[in-house]
Amino acid sequence: MRQWLVVVCALFAVAGRADTFGDVKSAVGRLTARQAVRAMYAAEVKVKASGKFANEASARNISIEVAHDANDITIAVPQALVEKASRGSDDAARSAVDSIRAISIVEALDYRGALLHMLNFATVVEEAPTAPAWDRTSPKPKCRR
């Protein structure tokens, strides 16, 4: 009888071990980022060309409006900037509009997919138990710098 009790306890101990890394991945996977968000996305574009036939140095700051909700993501570029870029005479405006990358904006609003992708290739280097915040008598964990 005692042997069976030891075997059952050993099985529960093996099945009950904590997988902190797996818990983190599953918690990140459950995040949905479906709350409505309105934001301004700002970018600075610098163009510099120097050579035998042309020398140019220009900088352009742009701001676009981004709206994200449960159904879609809307990226709104100001009409004045689009008109400047479409004229063809303002290369800085054209390169500023060309620098807008939808995936970068989406990742800035919802980084869950990129983080899960990185976690899939990650490995745990070290895992050590830490004392609860209310337990002040235990030694503080050491941090590498």
C-alpha positions, 0 to 999 in steps of 0.5 A: 500500500505504501508503494502505491502511495509513493507512485501516485505522489510521484506521478502527481509531482511530475504532472504538476510541475510548473511550465512558466514559459508555456504559461507565458506563451498561452497568456500572450496568445489569449490577448486580443487587443480589440479595444478601440484605439485612436492614435497619431503615428509620427515619422521623420524622413530624411533624404540626402543625396550628394554626387556629381550631378545633384546635391540634395538634403531634405527632411520631412516630418509626417503625422498620420491618424490611425484608428483600430477597433474590433473590425478594422484598422484605418490609416488616414494620411492627410489630403494635403500631404497626398497632394504634395506627394502626387505633384512630383516636385516635392521628393521629400513628401513623396518619400515620406508617404512611401515610408508609411508601412502598414505592418509597422503600424499594425505591430505598434498597435497589436504586438501579440503576433510578433511577440508570439513568433519570437517566443516560439524560437526562444529558449529558457536560459535560467528559471529560479523561484522568487519570493513573494513580495510580502515575504521580506525575510527571504534573500533578494534575487540576483540580477545580471547586468 
